[in-house]
Amino acid sequence: MQFLLDSTLGRINLAQNDIIKLFSEIAVIFMPPTVIASIYGMNFKEMPELDWQWGYPSRSRSWLSRRSVRMCPSAGRSGCNAADL
Protein backbone atom coordinates (compact mmCIF):
# COMPACT_ATOMS: atom_id res chain seq x y z
CA MET A 1 0.00 0.00 0.00
CA GLN A 2 2.83 2.40 0.84
CA PHE A 3 4.41 1.73 -2.56
CA LEU A 4 1.21 2.76 -4.34
CA LEU A 5 1.01 5.95 -2.32
CA ASP A 6 4.66 6.81 -3.01
CA SER A 7 4.34 6.12 -6.73
CA THR A 8 1.17 8.22 -6.99
CA LEU A 9 2.77 11.12 -5.16
CA GLY A 10 5.84 10.81 -7.38
CA ARG A 11 3.73 11.04 -10.54
CA ILE A 12 1.87 14.06 -9.17
CA ASN A 13 5.19 15.69 -8.31
CA LEU A 14 6.51 15.12 -11.84
CA ALA A 15 3.35 16.60 -13.36
CA GLN A 16 3.64 19.67 -11.14
CA ASN A 17 7.30 20.07 -12.14
CA ASP A 18 6.31 20.05 -15.81
CA ILE A 19 3.71 22.75 -15.18
CA ILE A 20 6.20 24.94 -13.31
CA LYS A 21 8.74 24.50 -16.13
CA LEU A 22 6.11 25.64 -18.62
CA PHE A 23 5.28 28.72 -16.52
CA SER A 24 8.99 29.57 -16.25
CA GLU A 25 9.46 29.31 -20.01
CA ILE A 26 6.46 31.55 -20.63
CA ALA A 27 7.78 34.11 -18.14
CA VAL A 28 11.20 34.15 -19.84
CA ILE A 29 9.60 34.58 -23.27
CA PHE A 30 7.51 37.57 -22.18
CA MET A 31 10.19 39.25 -20.04
CA PRO A 32 12.12 41.19 -22.77
CA PRO A 33 9.01 42.69 -24.39
CA THR A 34 7.76 43.69 -20.96
CA VAL A 35 11.02 45.46 -20.11
CA ILE A 36 11.10 47.26 -23.46
CA ALA A 37 7.47 48.33 -23.13
CA SER A 38 8.00 49.54 -19.56
CA ILE A 39 11.00 51.67 -20.55
CA TYR A 40 9.36 53.20 -23.62
CA GLY A 41 6.03 53.58 -21.85
CA MET A 42 7.46 55.98 -19.29
CA ASN A 43 6.50 59.62 -19.27
CA PHE A 44 9.75 61.04 -20.68
CA LYS A 45 8.49 64.63 -20.65
CA GLU A 46 8.51 64.61 -16.86
CA MET A 47 12.10 63.34 -16.54
CA PRO A 48 14.37 66.42 -16.54
CA GLU A 49 17.56 64.34 -16.39
CA LEU A 50 16.84 63.08 -19.90
CA ASP A 51 17.39 66.59 -21.29
CA TRP A 52 21.06 66.37 -20.30
CA GLN A 53 23.65 65.13 -22.78
CA TRP A 54 24.39 61.98 -20.78
CA GLY A 55 20.98 61.76 -19.12
CA TYR A 56 19.60 58.65 -20.79
CA PRO A 57 22.87 56.61 -20.62
CA SER A 58 23.33 57.49 -16.95
CA ARG A 59 19.70 56.61 -16.19
CA SER A 60 20.13 53.29 -18.01
CA ARG A 61 23.28 52.56 -16.00
CA SER A 62 21.42 53.27 -12.76
CA TRP A 63 18.62 50.89 -13.81
CA LEU A 64 21.16 48.17 -14.53
CA SER A 65 23.08 48.74 -11.31
CA ARG A 66 19.91 48.55 -9.25
CA ARG A 67 18.97 45.37 -11.06
CA SER A 68 22.34 43.78 -10.35
CA VAL A 69 22.10 44.72 -6.66
CA ARG A 70 18.63 43.20 -6.43
CA MET A 71 19.81 40.01 -8.12
CA CYS A 72 22.62 39.57 -5.64
CA PRO A 73 21.36 39.51 -2.02
CA SER A 74 24.86 39.35 -0.53
CA ALA A 75 26.21 42.36 -2.45
CA GLY A 76 26.27 44.49 0.69
CA ARG A 77 28.16 41.94 2.74
CA SER A 78 30.81 40.06 0.79
CA GLY A 79 30.28 40.82 -2.86
CA CYS A 80 28.37 38.93 -5.49
CA ASN A 81 29.36 35.34 -6.12
CA ALA A 82 28.26 33.23 -9.07
CA ALA A 83 26.46 30.94 -6.60
CA ASP A 84 24.21 33.85 -5.53
CA LEU A 85 22.83 34.33 -9.03
ZAFITI-422835 format. One record per residue (C-alpha): y, x, z; residue in one letter. Coordinates in steps of 0.05 Angstrom, whole numbers, padded with zeros to 5 digits, always signed. Each point is the difference from the previous one (the first is absolute). Example, Ala and Ser with C-alpha at 12.3 -4.5 7.8 and 13.67 -1.06 7.14 Angstrom:
-00090+00246+00156a+00069+00027-00013s
//
This chain:
+00000+00000+00000m+00048+00057+00017q-00013+00031-00068f+00020-00064-00036l+00064-00004+00041l+00017+00073-00014d-00014-00006-00075s+00042-00064-00005t+00058+00032+00037l-00006+00062-00045g+00005-00042-00063r+00060-00038+00028i+00033+00067+00017n-00012+00026-00071l+00030-00063-00030a+00061+00006+00044q+00008+00073-00020n+00000-00020-00073d+00054-00052+00012i+00044+00050+00038i-00009+00051-00057k+00023-00053-00049l+00061-00016+00042f+00017+00074+00005s-00005+00009-00075e+00045-00060-00013i+00051+00027+00050a+00001+00068-00034v+00009-00032-00068i+00059-00042+00021f+00034+00054+00043m+00039+00038-00054p+00030-00062-00033p+00020-00025+00069t+00035+00065+00017v+00036+00002-00067i+00022-00073+00006a+00024+00011+00072s+00042+00060-00020i+00031-00033-00061y+00008-00066+00035g+00048+00028+00051m+00072-00019+00001n+00029+00065-00029f+00072-00025+00001k-00001+00000+00076e-00025+00072+00006m+00061+00045+00000p-00041+00064+00003e-00025-00014-00070l+00070+00011-00028d-00005+00073+00020w-00024+00052-00050q-00063+00015+00040w-00005-00068+00034g-00062-00028-00034y-00041+00065+00004p+00018+00010+00073s-00018-00073+00015r-00066+00009-00036s-00015+00063+00040r+00014-00038+00065s-00047-00056-00021w-00055+00051-00015l+00012+00039+00065s-00004-00064+00041r-00064-00019-00036r-00031+00068+00014s+00018-00005+00074v-00030-00069+00004r-00064+00023-00033m-00009+00056+00049c-00001-00025+00073p-00003+00070+00029s+00060+00027-00038a+00043+00001+00063g-00051+00038+00041r-00038+00053-00039s+00015-00010-00073g-00037-00039-00053c-00072+00020-00012n-00042-00022-00059a-00046-00036+00049a+00058-00045+00021d+00010-00027-00070l
//
